[in-house]
């Protein structure tokens, strides 16, 4: 199958605004740094997807239930075609290539499923940190691998919420502490290059040009 990039109109911008309205430190900072209303937004969907449902962001089934989308091919950031088994794996590949191509890029994910001190966090000791009682994950070149990215995406991708950003700054500091202060956390969002939110009941993603 081929993944096609589909440009979306301002209905997508409105939906992203709704995702960001779920109040967290990360959502608030993104809204402070990026005006999503006038940004271009696109999604990636395979041939055979129900394109007439491409604006039904809160509804699943766009991949046409029962059809086999286990193996798809796509082009990511100008590279040759690659095979990915799911749309989640496409996102993993997108994030991996973006970080790998820049010395200063990293990805931050919010995690609404766990609270500080929960045992589940032991599975993500390489990536998680806490800011004022909220849990986040960060992946940079220092801990970049596809399986780790895949585990994070599967863990934090809820059918009603998924949010991550790719950012790039020379001021990025290596993650040493598990508890961050807000001022240090805010520095992660000074140069957002990609804003990505979940859509289609967890089946796909919207990519906002920042």
C-alpha positions as CSV (number, residue, x, y, z in Angstrom):
1,X,0.0,0.0,0.0
2,X,1.1,3.6,-0.6
3,X,0.8,6.3,2.0
4,X,-0.4,9.6,0.6
5,X,0.0,13.0,2.3
6,X,-3.3,14.9,2.3
7,X,-3.5,18.6,2.9
8,X,-6.3,19.6,5.2
9,X,-8.3,22.8,5.6
10,X,-8.9,24.9,8.7
11,X,-11.2,22.2,10.2
12,X,-7.9,20.5,11.1
13,X,-6.5,23.6,12.7
14,X,-9.7,23.8,14.9
15,X,-9.3,20.2,15.9
16,X,-5.7,20.7,16.9
17,X,-6.8,23.6,19.0
18,X,-9.3,21.3,20.7
19,X,-6.5,18.8,21.5
20,X,-4.4,21.6,22.9
21,X,-7.2,22.8,25.1
22,X,-6.6,19.8,27.4
23,X,-4.7,21.8,29.9
24,X,-1.2,20.6,30.7
25,X,2.1,22.5,31.0
26,X,3.0,21.2,27.5
27,X,-0.3,22.2,25.8
28,X,-0.1,25.6,27.4
29,X,3.5,26.2,26.3
30,X,2.7,25.0,22.7
31,X,-0.1,27.5,22.5
32,X,2.1,30.2,23.7
33,X,4.8,29.4,21.1
34,X,2.7,28.4,18.1
35,X,-0.4,30.0,16.6
36,X,-2.0,26.9,15.0
37,X,-4.9,28.8,13.4
38,X,-2.9,29.8,10.3
39,X,-0.6,26.8,10.0
40,X,-0.8,24.2,7.3
41,X,-1.9,20.8,8.4
42,X,-1.7,17.4,6.7
43,X,-2.2,13.8,7.4
44,X,-0.9,10.6,5.9
45,X,-3.3,7.9,4.8
46,X,-3.0,4.7,2.8
47,X,-4.6,4.1,-0.6
48,X,-7.9,2.6,0.1
49,X,-8.6,4.7,3.2
50,X,-12.0,6.4,3.4
51,X,-10.9,9.9,2.3
52,X,-14.4,11.2,2.7
53,X,-13.9,10.6,6.4
54,X,-10.6,12.6,6.6
55,X,-12.3,15.4,8.5
56,X,-14.0,13.1,11.0
57,X,-11.0,13.4,13.4
58,X,-12.8,11.9,16.4
59,X,-14.1,8.9,14.5
60,X,-12.4,5.6,13.8
61,X,-12.7,3.3,10.8
62,X,-11.0,5.5,8.3
63,X,-8.7,2.6,7.4
64,X,-11.7,0.7,6.3
65,X,-12.3,-2.1,8.8
66,X,-11.3,-5.6,7.6
67,X,-8.9,-4.4,4.9
68,X,-5.3,-5.4,5.4
69,X,-3.0,-2.4,6.0
70,X,-0.3,-4.4,7.7
71,X,2.3,-3.6,5.0
72,X,2.5,-0.2,3.5
73,X,5.2,1.8,1.7
74,X,5.8,5.5,2.0
75,X,8.3,8.2,1.5
76,X,9.6,10.1,4.5
77,X,11.3,13.4,4.2
78,X,12.6,12.7,0.7
79,X,14.1,9.3,1.4
80,X,13.5,6.2,-0.6
81,X,10.3,4.2,-0.1
82,X,10.3,2.2,3.1
83,X,8.0,-0.5,4.4
84,X,6.0,0.1,7.6
85,X,3.4,-2.2,9.1
86,X,1.1,0.3,10.7
87,X,0.4,4.0,10.8
88,X,1.9,4.0,14.2
89,X,5.1,2.6,12.7
90,X,5.0,5.4,10.1
91,X,5.0,7.9,12.9
92,X,7.9,6.1,14.6
93,X,9.8,6.3,11.3
94,X,9.0,9.9,10.8
95,X,10.2,10.9,14.3
96,X,13.3,8.7,14.0
97,X,14.4,10.2,10.7
98,X,13.8,13.7,11.8
99,X,15.8,13.3,15.0
100,X,18.5,11.4,13.2
101,X,19.0,14.1,10.6
102,X,19.7,16.8,13.1
103,X,22.2,17.0,16.0
104,X,19.9,19.2,18.0
105,X,16.4,17.6,17.5
106,X,14.4,15.7,20.1
107,X,10.8,14.7,20.6
108,X,8.7,15.3,23.7
109,X,5.6,13.3,24.4
110,X,3.0,13.9,27.0
111,X,1.7,10.9,29.0
112,X,-1.7,11.2,30.6
113,X,-1.9,7.6,31.5
114,X,0.5,7.5,34.5
115,X,1.2,9.5,37.6
116,X,4.5,10.1,39.4
117,X,5.7,7.0,41.3
118,X,3.7,4.4,39.4
119,X,5.5,1.2,38.6
120,X,4.7,1.5,34.9
121,X,7.3,4.2,34.6
122,X,10.1,1.6,35.2
123,X,9.5,0.5,31.6
124,X,10.5,3.9,30.4
125,X,13.4,4.8,32.7
126,X,15.4,6.0,29.7
127,X,12.8,8.6,28.7
128,X,10.4,9.7,31.4
129,X,10.6,12.8,33.6
130,X,8.2,14.7,35.8
131,X,7.3,18.4,35.9
132,X,5.0,19.6,38.6
133,X,3.2,16.3,38.8
134,X,2.9,15.7,35.1
135,X,4.8,12.9,33.2
136,X,6.6,13.4,29.9
137,X,9.0,11.4,27.7
138,X,11.9,12.8,25.8
139,X,13.8,11.1,23.0
140,X,17.0,12.5,21.4
141,X,20.0,11.2,19.6
142,X,21.4,10.0,22.9
143,X,18.6,7.4,23.4
144,X,17.2,7.1,19.9
145,X,16.0,3.8,18.7
146,X,12.8,2.7,16.9
147,X,11.7,0.1,19.4
148,X,11.8,2.6,22.2
149,X,9.8,5.1,20.1
150,X,7.3,2.4,19.3
151,X,6.8,1.5,23.0
152,X,6.3,5.2,23.9
153,X,3.8,5.8,21.1
154,X,1.8,2.7,22.0
155,X,1.8,3.7,25.7
156,X,0.7,7.3,25.3
157,X,-1.5,7.1,22.2
158,X,-5.1,7.2,23.6
159,X,-8.1,7.1,21.3
160,X,-9.0,10.5,22.5
161,X,-5.6,12.1,23.0
162,X,-2.1,12.0,21.6
163,X,0.4,14.9,21.5
164,X,4.1,15.2,20.8
165,X,6.4,17.8,19.4
166,X,9.7,17.7,17.7
167,X,11.9,20.6,18.7
168,X,15.4,21.7,17.9
169,X,17.7,23.8,20.0
170,X,21.3,24.0,20.9
171,X,20.3,24.8,24.4
172,X,18.8,21.3,24.9
173,X,20.3,19.7,28.0
174,X,20.8,16.0,28.5
175,X,18.2,14.4,30.7
176,X,19.9,13.7,34.1
177,X,17.2,14.3,36.7
178,X,13.7,12.7,36.9
179,X,12.2,15.9,38.2
180,X,12.5,19.1,36.2
181,X,11.6,22.7,37.1
182,X,9.2,24.4,34.8
183,X,11.7,27.0,33.6
184,X,13.9,24.2,32.2
185,X,10.9,22.4,30.8
186,X,9.8,25.5,28.9
187,X,13.2,25.7,27.1
188,X,12.3,22.5,25.2
189,X,9.7,24.4,23.2
190,X,11.7,27.5,22.1
191,X,12.0,26.1,18.5
192,X,9.2,23.6,17.7
193,X,9.6,22.2,14.2
194,X,6.8,19.6,14.2
195,X,3.5,19.5,16.1
196,X,1.8,16.1,15.9
197,X,-1.6,15.1,17.4
198,X,-3.6,11.9,17.3
199,X,-6.7,11.6,15.2
200,X,-9.3,9.1,13.8
201,X,-9.8,7.4,17.2
202,X,-6.1,6.6,17.5
203,X,-5.7,5.2,14.0
204,X,-3.8,8.2,12.5
205,X,-2.1,11.5,13.1
206,X,-2.2,15.1,12.0
207,X,1.0,17.0,11.3
208,X,1.0,20.7,11.8
209,X,3.7,22.9,10.1
210,X,5.2,25.2,12.8
